[in-house]
């Protein structure tokens, strides 16, 4: 084997390793608007990935024992690349069916349809490359190490490139199509280089190229902005919704992350939110905050909470982990350009800042899931050190407090009490499934300056028997709130995900 061809084989290993990570990341992002981003979805993605690679390694080992000819590698890469290009087509067909299934079943069936086959084929390539490069037994160790190192390097570089550049810049469809064409191109070149090119190669390559014309790229006129990224799909949507308070239809602008509404702003009055929790939150801040006007808002969204804080003359720092959100808030939700946004993880900011605040607000969800690392006794202890004397912490959370769905809220309450917070728990109007809970917490005694107009849930009425003390060492909140999160996901799938799937198919 000459040196030039050997280098081409190593390039093939590099691209194969990158392809595995590209398909895995994009498949997870394809699922997230319909099944969410919980640990169970990621566990399914990783489980199917490892299963596919395991089958691929076995298949590659079996083929290498029967066939040592070079073209078999190129065929596997060519077919796998073609599958990568048509992944968006397959997902468009399967998701309208699987979204009606439960989380686990729907996720696994979806992944088996568009993730398993290309990863299995890519997995079969590595053993075949190793076999091709190994002439003697003593060379096997070095060949194996080189191939897996180069393949892993390809995976590392592709993970960063896809996650932080191609997904937010070009989206899932273009990313998969581009990488699929790259895989097929290197395979076709190697067919030509080894003089094993056949007409079938041209047909498969042509099918991959032409697949782009069959991918559903139609956009709803209601979507004014859409972006993919490592943190999920973001949409800004203009829709007419029924306002139950006024008993009329109004025009609203929504910010959605993975088809979960994060902000719904009245187009005619940007200070007004569709949800009552924003007004309830501001009312109770003004009721319980005593002196200062220095506020820390964890989570920006479309900025309706920020705007109302600003209207009440608060000096506000905002922490937001996704830099797309800041740009969207300014461009589509009328947030001033001089807003002070720190792009950082909220827990990291709390750990590193020297500032102290009169009000700290938890209003941050990643689609339907709140950040578990901010809901532990250690995190609450750090928050205490960032509050001024008489300062308050307010946490916006799911509306469930009773039964199995309320275990997460009860555990948060227990963890706050463990850190010696004085806590008042308020519920916005409505049933548990449609309301929000607001934890109002302080190092000092809490006394409201205004009338208590929201449902006050007394500590003595809460059953803490099965509540869990949440700690950094045992991050189990994601398991505890899963039932509540899935209830939200199910409801939003009905009003958002299925709505856009229907629009997408028309």
C-alpha positions in Angstrom: 0.0 0.0 0.0 1.6 3.3 -1.1 1.8 6.3 1.3 -0.7 8.5 -0.6 -3.4 5.8 -0.5 -2.7 5.1 3.1 -3.2 8.8 3.9 -6.5 8.7 2.0 -7.6 5.8 4.2 -6.7 7.8 7.3 -8.7 10.7 6.0 -11.6 8.3 5.5 -11.3 7.2 9.2 -11.3 10.9 10.2 -14.5 11.6 8.2 -16.1 8.4 9.5 -15.5 9.5 13.1 -16.9 13.0 12.4 -19.9 11.5 10.6 -20.9 9.5 13.7 -20.9 12.6 15.9 -22.7 14.7 13.2 -25.5 12.2 12.9 -25.8 11.7 16.6 -26.0 15.4 17.4 -28.4 16.1 14.6 -30.6 13.2 15.5 -30.9 14.5 19.0 -31.8 17.9 17.7 -34.4 16.5 15.3 -36.1 14.8 18.3 -35.9 17.7 20.8 -38.9 19.8 19.4 -41.1 16.7 19.8 -39.8 14.7 22.6 -37.8 17.3 24.6 -34.2 17.2 25.9 -34.6 15.3 29.2 -32.1 12.8 30.4 -34.3 10.1 29.1 -34.2 11.4 25.5 -30.4 11.7 25.7 -30.1 8.3 27.3 -32.1 6.9 24.3 -29.9 8.7 21.8 -26.7 7.4 23.5 -28.2 3.9 23.9 -29.2 3.6 20.2 -25.8 5.1 19.2 -23.8 2.5 21.2 -26.1 -0.3 20.0 -25.6 0.7 16.4 -21.9 1.0 16.7 -21.7 -2.3 18.5 -23.6 -4.0 15.7 -21.4 -2.2 13.2 -18.1 -3.3 14.9 -19.4 -6.9 14.8 -20.5 -6.6 11.2 -17.1 -5.0 10.2 -15.2 -7.8 12.0 -17.3 -10.5 10.3 -16.8 -8.9 6.9 -13.1 -8.5 7.4 -12.7 -12.2 8.1 -14.5 -13.0 4.8 -13.4 -10.2 2.5 -10.2 -8.1 2.5 -10.9 -6.2 -0.7 -10.8 -2.4 -0.5 -14.1 -1.6 -2.2 -16.2 -3.0 0.6 -15.1 0.0 2.8 -16.0 2.5 0.1 -19.4 0.9 -0.4 -20.2 1.1 3.3 -19.3 4.8 3.4 -21.2 5.6 0.2 -24.4 3.9 1.4 -24.0 5.4 4.9 -23.5 8.9 3.4 -26.6 8.5 1.3 -28.6 7.6 4.5 -27.2 10.8 6.2 -28.5 13.0 3.3 -32.0 11.5 3.5 -32.3 11.5 7.3 -34.5 14.7 7.3 -36.8 13.0 4.8 -37.1 9.9 7.0 -37.7 12.1 10.1 -40.5 14.0 8.3 -42.2 10.7 7.6 -41.8 9.1 11.0 -42.2 11.9 13.5 -45.9 12.6 12.8 -46.5 9.0 13.7 -44.2 8.5 16.7 -45.2 11.8 18.4 -48.5 10.1 19.3 -46.6 7.4 21.3 -45.2 7.7 24.8 -41.7 9.3 25.3 -39.7 6.1 25.5 -41.4 4.2 22.7 -41.6 7.2 20.4 -38.0 8.2 20.9 -36.6 4.7 20.3 -38.7 4.0 17.2 -37.7 7.3 15.7 -34.0 6.8 16.4 -34.2 3.2 15.0 -35.6 4.7 11.8 -33.1 7.5 11.1 -30.1 7.0 13.4 -29.4 3.3 13.7 -28.6 2.3 10.1 -26.0 5.0 9.2 -24.2 4.6 12.5 -24.1 0.8 12.1 -22.6 1.2 8.6 -20.1 3.8 9.9 -19.2 1.5 12.8 -18.4 -1.4 10.4 -15.8 0.8 8.6 -13.2 1.0 11.4 -12.5 -2.8 11.7 -12.3 -3.0 7.9 -9.8 -0.1 7.8 -7.7 -1.7 10.5 -7.7 -5.0 8.7 -6.7 -3.2 5.4 -3.8 -1.4 7.1 -2.5 -4.5 9.0 -0.1 -6.8 7.1 1.3 -8.6 10.1 0.1 -9.4 13.6 2.7 -7.2 15.2 1.3 -4.2 13.3 -2.3 -4.7 14.5 -1.9 -2.7 17.7 -0.4 0.3 16.0 -3.0 0.2 13.2 -5.8 -0.1 15.7 -4.5 2.8 17.8 -4.0 5.1 14.8 -7.4 4.4 13.2 -9.3 5.0 16.5 -7.3 8.0 17.4 -7.8 9.6 14.0 -11.5 8.7 14.0 -11.9 10.1 17.5 -10.2 13.3 16.4 -12.6 13.6 13.6 -15.5 13.2 16.1 -14.1 15.9 18.4 -13.6 18.5 15.7 -17.0 17.7 14.1 -18.8 18.0 17.5 -17.6 21.5 18.0 -18.0 22.5 14.3 -21.6 21.1 14.1 -22.7 22.2 17.6 -21.4 25.7 17.6 -21.3 26.7 13.9 -23.2 24.7 11.3 -26.3 23.9 13.3 -27.0 27.6 14.3 -25.8 28.9 11.0 -27.4 26.5 8.5 -29.7 24.2 10.5 -30.2 20.5 10.7 -31.1 19.8 7.1 -28.2 21.6 5.5 -25.8 20.1 8.1 -26.8 16.5 7.4 -27.0 17.0 3.6 -23.6 18.7 3.5 -21.9 16.0 5.6 -23.6 13.2 3.7 -22.3 14.6 0.4 -18.8 14.9 1.9 -18.9 11.2 3.0 -20.2 10.1 -0.4 -17.6 12.3 -2.3 -14.6 10.8 -0.5 -16.0 7.3 -1.1 -16.5 8.0 -4.8 -13.0 9.5 -5.1 -11.5 6.3 -3.5 -13.6 4.2 -6.0 -12.0 6.2 -8.8 -8.5 6.1 -7.2 -8.6 2.3 -6.9 -10.2 1.9 -10.4 -13.1 0.1 -8.9 -15.8 2.6 -9.9 -19.1 1.2 -11.1 -22.3 2.7 -12.5 -24.1 1.8 -9.2 -21.8 4.3 -7.4 -23.0 7.1 -9.6 -26.6 6.1 -9.0 -26.3 6.1 -5.2 -24.3 9.4 -5.3 -26.9 11.0 -7.6 -29.7 9.8 -5.2 -28.0 11.5 -2.3 -27.6 14.7 -4.2 -31.1 14.8 -5.5 -32.6 14.0 -2.1 -32.3 17.6 -1.2 -35.1 18.4 -3.7 -37.4 16.0 -1.8 -36.8 17.4 1.7 -39.6 19.4 3.1 -38.2 22.9 3.5 -41.5 24.8 3.6 -41.8 27.4 6.3 -44.9 28.5 8.0 -45.7 32.2 7.4 -46.2 32.5 11.1 -42.5 31.7 11.8 -40.5 35.0 11.7 -37.3 33.4 12.9 -35.9 29.9 13.3 -32.5 28.7 14.4 -30.9 25.4 15.4 -28.1 25.1 17.9 -26.4 22.9 20.5 -29.0 24.1 23.0 -31.9 23.3 20.8 -34.3 24.7 18.2 -35.5 28.3 18.7 -38.5 29.8 16.9 -40.1 33.2 17.0 -43.8 32.9 15.9 -46.6 35.4 15.4 -49.9 33.8 16.2 -53.5 34.8 17.1 -54.4 33.3 20.5 -57.6 33.4 22.6 -57.2 35.7 25.6 -59.4 34.0 28.3 -59.3 37.0 30.6 -60.7 39.4 28.0 -62.7 36.8 26.1 -61.3 37.9 22.7 -58.6 36.9 20.2 -55.3 38.8 20.2 -52.1 38.8 18.2 -49.2 37.5 20.2 -45.5 36.9 19.5 -44.1 33.7 20.9 -40.5 32.6 21.7 -40.3 28.8 21.6 -37.5 26.5 22.5 -38.0 23.0 21.2 -41.6 23.8 20.7 -42.1 24.8 24.3 -43.4 28.4 24.6 -41.0 30.5 26.7 -42.4 33.9 26.2 -45.8 35.0 24.7 -45.9 38.8 24.2 -49.0 40.9 23.3 -48.1 42.5 20.0 -50.2 45.6 20.8 -48.8 46.0 24.3 -45.2 44.5 24.6 -45.4 44.9 28.4 -48.2 42.4 28.6 -47.6 38.7 28.7 -50.1 36.0 27.7 -49.3 34.3 31.0 -50.5 35.6 34.4 -47.4 34.4 36.2 -45.4 37.4 35.0 -47.8 39.9 36.6 -47.9 37.7 39.7 -44.2 37.6 39.9 -43.8 41.3 39.6 -46.6 41.9 42.1 -45.0 39.7 44.7 -41.5 41.2 44.1 -43.0 44.6 44.8 -44.8 43.2 47.8 -41.9 41.5 49.5 -38.8 43.4 48.4 -38.0 46.0 51.0 -35.4 48.5 50.0 -33.0 48.2 47.1 -33.6 48.0 43.4 -30.7 45.8 42.3 -32.1 42.7 40.6 -30.5 39.6 39.0 -32.7 37.9 36.5 -31.6 34.3 35.6 -33.1 33.6 32.2 -34.1 36.3 29.7 -36.4 34.6 27.2 -38.3 37.2 25.3 -37.8 39.7 28.1 -41.3 40.3 29.4 -40.1 39.9 33.0 -37.1 42.1 32.3 -39.3 44.8 30.8 -41.6 44.9 33.8 -38.7 45.0 36.2 -37.3 47.9 34.2 -40.7 49.6 34.3 -40.5 49.3 38.1 -37.1 51.1 38.1 -35.0 48.1 38.9 -31.3 48.0 38.0 -31.1 44.6 36.3 -28.3 42.2 35.5 -29.5 39.3 33.2 -27.7 35.9 32.9 -28.5 33.9 29.8 -26.7 30.8 28.6 -27.7 31.0 24.9 -26.4 34.1 23.1 -29.1 33.7 20.4 -31.7 34.6 23.0 -30.2 38.1 23.7 -30.2 38.9 19.9 -33.8 37.6 19.6 -35.0 39.6 22.5 -33.6 42.8 21.1 -34.7 42.1 17.5 -38.1 40.6 17.9 -39.3 41.5 21.5 -38.5 45.2 21.7 -35.8 44.9 24.4 -33.4 47.9 24.6 -29.9 47.4 23.2 -28.4 48.7 26.5 -29.6 45.7 28.5 -26.8 44.2 30.5 -26.8 40.5 29.6 -24.1 38.1 30.8 -23.7 35.1 28.6 -22.9 32.4 31.2 -24.3 29.5 33.0 -26.4 30.8 35.9 -24.7 28.6 38.6 -21.2 29.6 37.3 -22.1 33.3 37.5 -23.5 32.9 41.0 -20.2 31.2 42.0 -17.9 33.8 40.5 -19.6 37.2 40.9 -18.8 39.6 43.7 -22.1 41.4 43.3 -25.0 41.3 45.8 -28.6 41.8 44.9 -31.9 42.8 46.5 -33.9 40.5 44.2 -32.7 37.2 42.5 -35.2 35.6 40.1 -35.1 32.0 38.8 -37.0 32.2 35.5 -35.1 29.8 33.4 -36.2 26.7 31.6 -34.6 24.8 28.8 -37.7 23.9 26.9 -39.7 22.0 29.6 -36.8 21.3 31.9 -35.5 23.5 34.7 -31.8 23.4 35.5 -31.3 20.9 38.2 -27.8 22.2 39.3 -29.5 25.4 40.5 -32.0 23.6 42.7 -29.7 22.0 45.2 -29.0 22.9 48.8 -25.5 23.9 47.8 -26.8 26.2 45.1 -29.3 27.8 47.5 -26.5 28.3 50.0 -24.5 30.2 47.3 -27.6 32.3 46.5 -27.9 33.3 50.2 -24.4 34.9 50.0 -25.4 37.0 47.0 -28.5 38.4 48.6 -28.4 41.7 50.5 -29.9 41.9 53.9 -33.7 41.6 53.5 -33.1 40.5 49.9 -35.5 38.0 48.3 -35.1 35.0 46.0 -38.1 34.1 43.7 -38.3 30.8 41.9 -40.7 30.1 39.1 -41.6 26.4 38.9 -44.2 23.9 37.7 -47.7 24.3 39.2 -47.8 20.8 40.8 -47.5 20.5 44.6 -49.6 17.4 45.4 -49.2 13.8 44.3 -46.3 12.3 42.4 -46.1 15.3 40.0 -45.6 17.6 43.0 -42.7 15.7 44.5 -40.2 18.0 42.7 -41.7 21.2 44.1 -41.9 19.7 47.6 -38.3 18.6 47.4 -37.3 22.2 46.4 -39.2 23.5 49.3 -37.5 21.1 51.7 -34.1 22.0 50.3 -34.8 25.7 50.8 -35.9 25.1 54.4 -32.7 23.1 54.9 -30.7 26.3 54.1 -32.7 28.3 56.6 -34.7 30.3 54.1 -38.0 31.7 55.1 -40.3 30.6 52.4 -43.7 31.6 51.1 -45.2 29.5 48.3 -47.7 31.1 46.0 -49.8 29.7 43.2 -51.1 31.6 40.2 -54.8 31.1 39.4 -55.9 27.8 37.8 -55.5 24.1 38.2 -52.1 22.6 39.1 -51.4 21.5 35.5 -52.0 25.0 34.1 -50.6 27.3 36.8 -47.2 28.3 38.1 -45.7 28.1 41.6 -43.7 31.0 42.9 -41.3 30.4 45.8 -40.6 33.6 47.6 -37.6 33.2 49.9 -35.6 35.4 52.2 -32.9 35.2 54.9 -35.2 37.4 57.1 -38.8 37.2 58.0 -41.1 37.7 55.1 -43.9 40.3 55.3 -46.0 41.5 52.4 -46.5 45.2 51.9 -49.5 44.6 49.7 -52.5 42.4 50.0 -51.9 38.7 49.4 -54.0 38.2 46.3 -52.6 34.9 45.0 -53.1 31.4 46.4 -50.9 31.0 49.5 -49.9 27.4 50.1 -49.1 26.9 53.7 -46.1 24.8 54.8 -48.3 22.9 57.3 -50.5 21.8 54.5 -47.7 20.2 52.5 -46.8 16.5 53.0 -43.0 16.4 53.0 -42.8 12.7 53.9 -41.5 11.6 50.5 -39.8 14.9 49.6 -36.0 14.6 49.0 -33.2 16.9 50.1 -31.6 17.9 46.8 -27.8 17.9 46.8 -25.0 18.3 44.2 -23.7 14.8 45.1 -27.1 13.2 44.2 -28.6 15.1 41.3 -32.0 13.3 41.2 -34.3 16.3 40.5 -34.5 15.5 36.8 -35.9 12.1 37.7 -38.3 13.5 40.2 -39.8 16.2 38.0 -40.0 14.0 34.9 -43.7 13.3 35.3 -44.5 17.0 35.5 -42.2 17.8 32.6 -43.8 15.1 30.5 -47.2 16.6 31.3 -46.0 19.9 30.0 -44.4 18.3 27.0 -47.6 16.4 26.2 -49.7 19.6 26.4 -47.3 21.6 24.3 -47.1 18.8 21.7 -50.8 19.2 21.2 -50.7 23.0 20.8 -47.3 23.6 19.2 -45.4 20.5 18.0 -48.3 18.8 16.2 -49.5 22.2 14.9 -46.2 22.9 13.2 -45.8 19.3 11.9 -49.2 19.7 10.3 -48.1 23.1 8.8 -44.8 21.5 7.7 -46.6 18.7 5.8 -49.1 20.9 4.0 
